[in-house]
């Protein structure tokens, strides 16, 4: 009888973070204070690196290479969760 090949688990990281937003055009002081808000973002990817300054995620991973990297400053991060798939 043949043994079933064990699937290799894949770890992905979900990051909820806030991005800076720029506004253009003239608006009043009151409008600026109420309408100019940070955008809440969700990124899911492969954790490439994490340090005191930032987290680095990749959208795609091969054996030893990454593609579509995003650098997110730690100060912008609300939560980080890791999942095994």
PDB file as gemmi writes it, atoms N, CA and C in Angstrom:
CRYST1    1.000    1.000    1.000  90.00  90.00  90.00 P 1                      
ATOM      1  N   UNK A   1       0.833  -1.170   0.000  1.00  0.00           N  
ATOM      2  CA  UNK A   1       0.000   0.000   0.000  1.00  0.00           C  
ATOM      3  C   UNK A   1       0.890   1.250   0.000  1.00  0.00           C  
ATOM      4  N   UNK A   2       0.525   2.243  -0.841  1.00  0.00           N  
ATOM      5  CA  UNK A   2       1.311   3.475  -0.935  1.00  0.00           C  
ATOM      6  C   UNK A   2       0.887   4.453   0.153  1.00  0.00           C  
ATOM      7  N   UNK A   3       1.880   5.110   0.709  1.00  0.00           N  
ATOM      8  CA  UNK A   3       1.592   6.141   1.698  1.00  0.00           C  
ATOM      9  C   UNK A   3       1.126   7.400   0.992  1.00  0.00           C  
ATOM     10  N   UNK A   4       0.176   8.079   1.629  1.00  0.00           N  
ATOM     11  CA  UNK A   4      -0.255   9.374   1.102  1.00  0.00           C  
ATOM     12  C   UNK A   4       0.839  10.394   1.347  1.00  0.00           C  
ATOM     13  N   UNK A   5       1.074  11.214   0.333  1.00  0.00           N  
ATOM     14  CA  UNK A   5       2.068  12.262   0.477  1.00  0.00           C  
ATOM     15  C   UNK A   5       1.518  13.340   1.402  1.00  0.00           C  
ATOM     16  N   UNK A   6       2.286  13.674   2.423  1.00  0.00           N  
ATOM     17  CA  UNK A   6       1.881  14.690   3.394  1.00  0.00           C  
ATOM     18  C   UNK A   6       1.948  16.070   2.741  1.00  0.00           C  
ATOM     19  N   UNK A   7       0.844  16.812   2.836  1.00  0.00           N  
ATOM     20  CA  UNK A   7       0.832  18.174   2.298  1.00  0.00           C  
ATOM     21  C   UNK A   7       1.662  19.079   3.192  1.00  0.00           C  
ATOM     22  N   UNK A   8       2.463  19.922   2.557  1.00  0.00           N  
ATOM     23  CA  UNK A   8       3.237  20.903   3.295  1.00  0.00           C  
ATOM     24  C   UNK A   8       2.318  22.058   3.673  1.00  0.00           C  
ATOM     25  N   UNK A   9       2.310  22.427   4.934  1.00  0.00           N  
ATOM     26  CA  UNK A   9       1.470  23.527   5.420  1.00  0.00           C  
ATOM     27  C   UNK A   9       2.052  24.848   4.929  1.00  0.00           C  
ATOM     28  N   UNK A  10       1.166  25.745   4.587  1.00  0.00           N  
ATOM     29  CA  UNK A  10       1.563  27.077   4.137  1.00  0.00           C  
ATOM     30  C   UNK A  10       1.110  28.089   5.179  1.00  0.00           C  
ATOM     31  N   UNK A  11       2.022  28.948   5.599  1.00  0.00           N  
ATOM     32  CA  UNK A  11       1.681  29.980   6.579  1.00  0.00           C  
ATOM     33  C   UNK A  11       1.482  31.309   5.847  1.00  0.00           C  
ATOM     34  N   UNK A  12       0.337  31.935   6.076  1.00  0.00           N  
ATOM     35  CA  UNK A  12       0.071  33.262   5.521  1.00  0.00           C  
ATOM     36  C   UNK A  12      -0.206  34.217   6.668  1.00  0.00           C  
ATOM     37  N   UNK A  13       0.014  35.488   6.412  1.00  0.00           N  
ATOM     38  CA  UNK A  13      -0.159  36.519   7.423  1.00  0.00           C  
ATOM     39  C   UNK A  13      -1.196  37.526   6.962  1.00  0.00           C  
ATOM     40  N   UNK A  14      -2.137  37.845   7.842  1.00  0.00           N  
ATOM     41  CA  UNK A  14      -3.160  38.852   7.577  1.00  0.00           C  
ATOM     42  C   UNK A  14      -2.812  40.082   8.406  1.00  0.00           C  
ATOM     43  N   UNK A  15      -2.758  41.231   7.754  1.00  0.00           N  
ATOM     44  CA  UNK A  15      -2.411  42.479   8.429  1.00  0.00           C  
ATOM     45  C   UNK A  15      -3.531  43.496   8.200  1.00  0.00           C  
ATOM     46  N   UNK A  16      -4.077  44.031   9.282  1.00  0.00           N  
ATOM     47  CA  UNK A  16      -5.052  45.124   9.204  1.00  0.00           C  
ATOM     48  C   UNK A  16      -4.282  46.388   9.566  1.00  0.00           C  
ATOM     49  N   UNK A  17      -4.329  47.365   8.664  1.00  0.00           N  
ATOM     50  CA  UNK A  17      -3.518  48.561   8.860  1.00  0.00           C  
ATOM     51  C   UNK A  17      -4.210  49.788   8.274  1.00  0.00           C  
ATOM     52  N   UNK A  18      -3.722  50.953   8.649  1.00  0.00           N  
ATOM     53  CA  UNK A  18      -4.292  52.220   8.184  1.00  0.00           C  
ATOM     54  C   UNK A  18      -3.304  52.921   7.274  1.00  0.00           C  
ATOM     55  N   UNK A  19      -3.801  53.367   6.126  1.00  0.00           N  
ATOM     56  CA  UNK A  19      -2.962  54.032   5.134  1.00  0.00           C  
ATOM     57  C   UNK A  19      -3.213  55.537   5.145  1.00  0.00           C  
ATOM     58  N   UNK A  20      -2.210  56.289   4.796  1.00  0.00           N  
ATOM     59  CA  UNK A  20      -2.335  57.739   4.671  1.00  0.00           C  
ATOM     60  C   UNK A  20      -3.226  58.064   3.472  1.00  0.00           C  
ATOM     61  N   UNK A  21      -3.975  59.143   3.567  1.00  0.00           N  
ATOM     62  CA  UNK A  21      -4.870  59.576   2.495  1.00  0.00           C  
ATOM     63  C   UNK A  21      -4.592  61.037   2.197  1.00  0.00           C  
ATOM     64  N   UNK A  22      -4.502  61.379   0.930  1.00  0.00           N  
ATOM     65  CA  UNK A  22      -4.301  62.766   0.523  1.00  0.00           C  
ATOM     66  C   UNK A  22      -5.593  63.315  -0.075  1.00  0.00           C  
ATOM     67  N   UNK A  23      -5.882  64.552   0.219  1.00  0.00           N  
ATOM     68  CA  UNK A  23      -7.056  65.234  -0.337  1.00  0.00           C  
ATOM     69  C   UNK A  23      -6.574  66.370  -1.236  1.00  0.00           C  
ATOM     70  N   UNK A  24      -7.321  66.655  -2.297  1.00  0.00           N  
ATOM     71  CA  UNK A  24      -6.978  67.776  -3.170  1.00  0.00           C  
ATOM     72  C   UNK A  24      -8.143  68.743  -3.235  1.00  0.00           C  
ATOM     73  N   UNK A  25      -7.862  69.958  -3.560  1.00  0.00           N  
ATOM     74  CA  UNK A  25      -8.908  70.963  -3.688  1.00  0.00           C  
ATOM     75  C   UNK A  25      -9.106  71.724  -2.390  1.00  0.00           C  
ATOM     76  N   UNK A  26      -9.928  72.762  -2.473  1.00  0.00           N  
ATOM     77  CA  UNK A  26     -10.190  73.625  -1.326  1.00  0.00           C  
ATOM     78  C   UNK A  26     -11.374  73.100  -0.522  1.00  0.00           C  
ATOM     79  N   UNK A  27     -11.190  73.003   0.808  1.00  0.00           N  
ATOM     80  CA  UNK A  27     -12.289  72.646   1.714  1.00  0.00           C  
ATOM     81  C   UNK A  27     -12.142  73.482   2.986  1.00  0.00           C  
ATOM     82  N   UNK A  28     -13.220  73.624   3.695  1.00  0.00           N  
ATOM     83  CA  UNK A  28     -13.192  74.427   4.922  1.00  0.00           C  
ATOM     84  C   UNK A  28     -12.485  73.676   6.043  1.00  0.00           C  
ATOM     85  N   UNK A  29     -12.170  74.395   7.096  1.00  0.00           N  
ATOM     86  CA  UNK A  29     -11.536  73.819   8.274  1.00  0.00           C  
ATOM     87  C   UNK A  29     -12.415  72.702   8.858  1.00  0.00           C  
ATOM     88  N   UNK A  30     -13.706  72.952   8.975  1.00  0.00           N  
ATOM     89  CA  UNK A  30     -14.642  71.964   9.527  1.00  0.00           C  
ATOM     90  C   UNK A  30     -14.720  70.725   8.646  1.00  0.00           C  
ATOM     91  N   UNK A  31     -14.821  70.915   7.326  1.00  0.00           N  
ATOM     92  CA  UNK A  31     -14.874  69.782   6.402  1.00  0.00           C  
ATOM     93  C   UNK A  31     -13.596  68.955   6.486  1.00  0.00           C  
ATOM     94  N   UNK A  32     -12.453  69.627   6.575  1.00  0.00           N  
ATOM     95  CA  UNK A  32     -11.174  68.924   6.659  1.00  0.00           C  
ATOM     96  C   UNK A  32     -11.111  68.050   7.901  1.00  0.00           C  
ATOM     97  N   UNK A  33     -11.579  68.571   9.035  1.00  0.00           N  
ATOM     98  CA  UNK A  33     -11.522  67.822  10.293  1.00  0.00           C  
ATOM     99  C   UNK A  33     -12.475  66.633  10.319  1.00  0.00           C  
ATOM    100  N   UNK A  34     -13.573  66.706   9.576  1.00  0.00           N  
ATOM    101  CA  UNK A  34     -14.564  65.619   9.627  1.00  0.00           C  
ATOM    102  C   UNK A  34     -14.479  64.645   8.465  1.00  0.00           C  
ATOM    103  N   UNK A  35     -13.970  65.074   7.323  1.00  0.00           N  
ATOM    104  CA  UNK A  35     -14.005  64.187   6.152  1.00  0.00           C  
ATOM    105  C   UNK A  35     -12.668  63.548   5.808  1.00  0.00           C  
ATOM    106  N   UNK A  36     -11.577  64.078   6.292  1.00  0.00           N  
ATOM    107  CA  UNK A  36     -10.247  63.538   5.963  1.00  0.00           C  
ATOM    108  C   UNK A  36      -9.869  62.464   6.983  1.00  0.00           C  
ATOM    109  N   UNK A  37     -10.104  61.222   6.613  1.00  0.00           N  
ATOM    110  CA  UNK A  37      -9.849  60.096   7.513  1.00  0.00           C  
ATOM    111  C   UNK A  37      -8.842  59.141   6.886  1.00  0.00           C  
ATOM    112  N   UNK A  38      -8.207  58.346   7.715  1.00  0.00           N  
ATOM    113  CA  UNK A  38      -7.299  57.308   7.224  1.00  0.00           C  
ATOM    114  C   UNK A  38      -8.106  56.171   6.611  1.00  0.00           C  
ATOM    115  N   UNK A  39      -7.538  55.495   5.624  1.00  0.00           N  
ATOM    116  CA  UNK A  39      -8.189  54.338   5.018  1.00  0.00           C  
ATOM    117  C   UNK A  39      -7.755  53.061   5.735  1.00  0.00           C  
ATOM    118  N   UNK A  40      -8.738  52.235   6.140  1.00  0.00           N  
ATOM    119  CA  UNK A  40      -8.437  50.947   6.759  1.00  0.00           C  
ATOM    120  C   UNK A  40      -8.176  49.938   5.639  1.00  0.00           C  
ATOM    121  N   UNK A  41      -7.053  49.249   5.715  1.00  0.00           N  
ATOM    122  CA  UNK A  41      -6.639  48.301   4.679  1.00  0.00           C  
ATOM    123  C   UNK A  41      -6.444  46.913   5.282  1.00  0.00           C  
ATOM    124  N   UNK A  42      -6.603  45.896   4.447  1.00  0.00           N  
ATOM    125  CA  UNK A  42      -6.334  44.516   4.843  1.00  0.00           C  
ATOM    126  C   UNK A  42      -5.416  43.914   3.789  1.00  0.00           C  
ATOM    127  N   UNK A  43      -4.274  43.393   4.227  1.00  0.00           N  
ATOM    128  CA  UNK A  43      -3.330  42.734   3.329  1.00  0.00           C  
ATOM    129  C   UNK A  43      -3.108  41.311   3.806  1.00  0.00           C  
ATOM    130  N   UNK A  44      -3.055  40.389   2.866  1.00  0.00           N  
ATOM    131  CA  UNK A  44      -2.786  38.979   3.165  1.00  0.00           C  
ATOM    132  C   UNK A  44      -1.611  38.549   2.293  1.00  0.00           C  
ATOM    133  N   UNK A  45      -0.616  37.918   2.908  1.00  0.00           N  
ATOM    134  CA  UNK A  45       0.536  37.496   2.126  1.00  0.00           C  
ATOM    135  C   UNK A  45       1.492  36.644   2.934  1.00  0.00           C  
ATOM    136  N   UNK A  46       2.658  36.476   2.354  1.00  0.00           N  
ATOM    137  CA  UNK A  46       3.723  35.694   2.976  1.00  0.00           C  
ATOM    138  C   UNK A  46       4.652  36.645   3.727  1.00  0.00           C  
ATOM    139  N   UNK A  47       4.884  36.360   4.997  1.00  0.00           N  
ATOM    140  CA  UNK A  47       5.763  37.198   5.808  1.00  0.00           C  
ATOM    141  C   UNK A  47       7.204  36.979   5.365  1.00  0.00           C  
ATOM    142  N   UNK A  48       7.823  38.037   4.854  1.00  0.00           N  
ATOM    143  CA  UNK A  48       9.209  37.978   4.405  1.00  0.00           C  
ATOM    144  C   UNK A  48      10.137  38.395   5.532  1.00  0.00           C  
ATOM    145  N   UNK A  49       9.754  39.466   6.242  1.00  0.00           N  
ATOM    146  CA  UNK A  49      10.592  39.982   7.316  1.00  0.00           C  
ATOM    147  C   UNK A  49       9.744  40.858   8.236  1.00  0.00           C  
ATOM    148  N   UNK A  50      10.168  40.949   9.464  1.00  0.00           N  
ATOM    149  CA  UNK A  50       9.500  41.784  10.463  1.00  0.00           C  
ATOM    150  C   UNK A  50      10.585  42.314  11.384  1.00  0.00           C  
ATOM    151  N   UNK A  51      10.579  43.630  11.615  1.00  0.00           N  
ATOM    152  CA  UNK A  51      11.547  44.201  12.543  1.00  0.00           C  
ATOM    153  C   UNK A  51      10.890  45.321  13.336  1.00  0.00           C  
ATOM    154  N   UNK A  52      11.676  46.102  14.065  1.00  0.00           N  
ATOM    155  CA  UNK A  52      11.128  47.165  14.925  1.00  0.00           C  
ATOM    156  C   UNK A  52      10.488  48.285  14.125  1.00  0.00           C  
ATOM    157  N   UNK A  53      10.848  48.400  12.860  1.00  0.00           N  
ATOM    158  CA  UNK A  53      10.389  49.505  12.025  1.00  0.00           C  
ATOM    159  C   UNK A  53       9.172  49.165  11.174  1.00  0.00           C  
ATOM    160  N   UNK A  54       9.136  47.930  10.616  1.00  0.00           N  
ATOM    161  CA  UNK A  54       8.100  47.595   9.647  1.00  0.00           C  
ATOM    162  C   UNK A  54       7.908  46.088   9.496  1.00  0.00           C  
ATOM    163  N   UNK A  55       6.825  45.742   8.763  1.00  0.00           N  
ATOM    164  CA  UNK A  55       6.582  44.366   8.375  1.00  0.00           C  
ATOM    165  C   UNK A  55       6.662  44.320   6.845  1.00  0.00           C  
ATOM    166  N   UNK A  56       7.218  43.255   6.295  1.00  0.00           N  
ATOM    167  CA  UNK A  56       7.369  43.109   4.855  1.00  0.00           C  
ATOM    168  C   UNK A  56       6.612  41.860   4.416  1.00  0.00           C  
ATOM    169  N   UNK A  57       5.575  42.063   3.567  1.00  0.00           N  
ATOM    170  CA  UNK A  57       4.751  40.973   3.047  1.00  0.00           C  
ATOM    171  C   UNK A  57       4.965  40.823   1.554  1.00  0.00           C  
ATOM    172  N   UNK A  58       4.819  39.592   1.073  1.00  0.00           N  
ATOM    173  CA  UNK A  58       4.868  39.317  -0.365  1.00  0.00           C  
ATOM    174  C   UNK A  58       3.551  38.703  -0.789  1.00  0.00           C  
ATOM    175  N   UNK A  59       3.097  39.078  -1.967  1.00  0.00           N  
ATOM    176  CA  UNK A  59       1.856  38.539  -2.514  1.00  0.00           C  
ATOM    177  C   UNK A  59       2.061  37.105  -3.009  1.00  0.00           C  
ATOM    178  N   UNK A  60       3.230  36.842  -3.582  1.00  0.00           N  
ATOM    179  CA  UNK A  60       3.530  35.537  -4.181  1.00  0.00           C  
ATOM    180  C   UNK A  60       4.883  35.050  -3.687  1.00  0.00           C  
ATOM    181  N   UNK A  61       4.981  33.714  -3.506  1.00  0.00           N  
ATOM    182  CA  UNK A  61       6.229  33.102  -3.021  1.00  0.00           C  
ATOM    183  C   UNK A  61       6.502  31.838  -3.820  1.00  0.00           C  
ATOM    184  N   UNK A  62       7.748  31.674  -4.256  1.00  0.00           N  
ATOM    185  CA  UNK A  62       8.188  30.399  -4.818  1.00  0.00           C  
ATOM    186  C   UNK A  62       9.122  29.768  -3.795  1.00  0.00           C  
ATOM    187  N   UNK A  63       9.935  28.799  -4.184  1.00  0.00           N  
ATOM    188  CA  UNK A  63      10.813  28.147  -3.208  1.00  0.00           C  
ATOM    189  C   UNK A  63      11.699  29.132  -2.452  1.00  0.00           C  
ATOM    190  N   UNK A  64      12.344  30.047  -3.182  1.00  0.00           N  
ATOM    191  CA  UNK A  64      13.262  30.978  -2.509  1.00  0.00           C  
ATOM    192  C   UNK A  64      13.166  32.399  -3.047  1.00  0.00           C  
ATOM    193  N   UNK A  65      12.039  32.744  -3.697  1.00  0.00           N  
ATOM    194  CA  UNK A  65      11.862  34.084  -4.228  1.00  0.00           C  
ATOM    195  C   UNK A  65      10.476  34.616  -3.881  1.00  0.00           C  
ATOM    196  N   UNK A  66      10.383  35.944  -3.858  1.00  0.00           N  
ATOM    197  CA  UNK A  66       9.120  36.622  -3.546  1.00  0.00           C  
ATOM    198  C   UNK A  66       8.791  37.610  -4.660  1.00  0.00           C  
ATOM    199  N   UNK A  67       7.489  37.946  -4.762  1.00  0.00           N  
ATOM    200  CA  UNK A  67       7.025  38.913  -5.752  1.00  0.00           C  
ATOM    201  C   UNK A  67       5.965  39.797  -5.118  1.00  0.00           C  
ATOM    202  N   UNK A  68       5.839  41.016  -5.613  1.00  0.00           N  
ATOM    203  CA  UNK A  68       4.821  41.981  -5.173  1.00  0.00           C  
ATOM    204  C   UNK A  68       4.918  42.232  -3.665  1.00  0.00           C  
ATOM    205  N   UNK A  69       6.005  42.881  -3.265  1.00  0.00           N  
ATOM    206  CA  UNK A  69       6.268  43.167  -1.855  1.00  0.00           C  
ATOM    207  C   UNK A  69       5.567  44.439  -1.400  1.00  0.00           C  
ATOM    208  N   UNK A  70       5.142  44.445  -0.141  1.00  0.00           N  
ATOM    209  CA  UNK A  70       4.604  45.655   0.487  1.00  0.00           C  
ATOM    210  C   UNK A  70       5.272  45.821   1.852  1.00  0.00           C  
ATOM    211  N   UNK A  71       5.778  47.022   2.073  1.00  0.00           N  
ATOM    212  CA  UNK A  71       6.414  47.425   3.319  1.00  0.00           C  
ATOM    213  C   UNK A  71       5.396  48.225   4.117  1.00  0.00           C  
ATOM    214  N   UNK A  72       5.012  47.780   5.295  1.00  0.00           N  
ATOM    215  CA  UNK A  72       4.016  48.494   6.098  1.00  0.00           C  
ATOM    216  C   UNK A  72       4.669  48.913   7.419  1.00  0.00           C  
ATOM    217  N   UNK A  73       4.718  50.213   7.704  1.00  0.00           N  
ATOM    218  CA  UNK A  73       5.290  50.670   8.977  1.00  0.00           C  
ATOM    219  C   UNK A  73       4.489  50.114  10.165  1.00  0.00           C  
ATOM    220  N   UNK A  74       5.169  49.683  11.199  1.00  0.00           N  
ATOM    221  CA  UNK A  74       4.503  49.130  12.384  1.00  0.00           C  
ATOM    222  C   UNK A  74       3.522  50.113  13.018  1.00  0.00           C  
ATOM    223  N   UNK A  75       3.826  51.403  12.964  1.00  0.00           N  
ATOM    224  CA  UNK A  75       2.940  52.410  13.560  1.00  0.00           C  
ATOM    225  C   UNK A  75       1.587  52.456  12.865  1.00  0.00           C  
ATOM    226  N   UNK A  76       1.488  51.956  11.639  1.00  0.00           N  
ATOM    227  CA  UNK A  76       0.238  51.967  10.878  1.00  0.00           C  
ATOM    228  C   UNK A  76      -0.585  50.699  11.095  1.00  0.00           C  
ATOM    229  N   UNK A  77      -0.025  49.704  11.780  1.00  0.00           N  
ATOM    230  CA  UNK A  77      -0.658  48.389  11.904  1.00  0.00           C  
ATOM    231  C   UNK A  77      -1.603  48.321  13.110  1.00  0.00           C  
ATOM    232  N   UNK A  78      -2.806  47.808  12.863  1.00  0.00           N  
ATOM    233  CA  UNK A  78      -3.778  47.577  13.944  1.00  0.00           C  
ATOM    234  C   UNK A  78      -3.630  46.153  14.481  1.00  0.00           C  
ATOM    235  N   UNK A  79      -3.636  45.152  13.601  1.00  0.00           N  
ATOM    236  CA  UNK A  79      -3.502  43.751  14.036  1.00  0.00           C  
ATOM    237  C   UNK A  79      -2.725  42.942  13.009  1.00  0.00           C  
ATOM    238  N   UNK A  80      -2.081  41.897  13.506  1.00  0.00           N  
ATOM    239  CA  UNK A  80      -1.380  40.915  12.669  1.00  0.00           C  
ATOM    240  C   UNK A  80      -1.807  39.534  13.150  1.00  0.00           C  
ATOM    241  N   UNK A  81      -2.231  38.672  12.204  1.00  0.00           N  
ATOM    242  CA  UNK A  81      -2.605  37.300  12.546  1.00  0.00           C  
ATOM    243  C   UNK A  81      -1.970  36.360  11.530  1.00  0.00           C  
ATOM    244  N   UNK A  82      -1.486  35.220  12.019  1.00  0.00           N  
ATOM    245  CA  UNK A  82      -0.905  34.217  11.130  1.00  0.00           C  
ATOM    246  C   UNK A  82      -1.827  33.016  11.064  1.00  0.00           C  
ATOM    247  N   UNK A  83      -1.930  32.436   9.866  1.00  0.00           N  
ATOM    248  CA  UNK A  83      -2.785  31.277   9.628  1.00  0.00           C  
ATOM    249  C   UNK A  83      -1.996  30.196   8.909  1.00  0.00           C  
ATOM    250  N   UNK A  84      -2.220  28.950   9.297  1.00  0.00           N  
ATOM    251  CA  UNK A  84      -1.655  27.805   8.604  1.00  0.00           C  
ATOM    252  C   UNK A  84      -2.721  27.215   7.694  1.00  0.00           C  
ATOM    253  N   UNK A  85      -2.414  27.121   6.428  1.00  0.00           N  
ATOM    254  CA  UNK A  85      -3.361  26.569   5.454  1.00  0.00           C  
ATOM    255  C   UNK A  85      -2.926  25.187   5.018  1.00  0.00           C  
TER     256      UNK A  85                                                      
END                                                                             
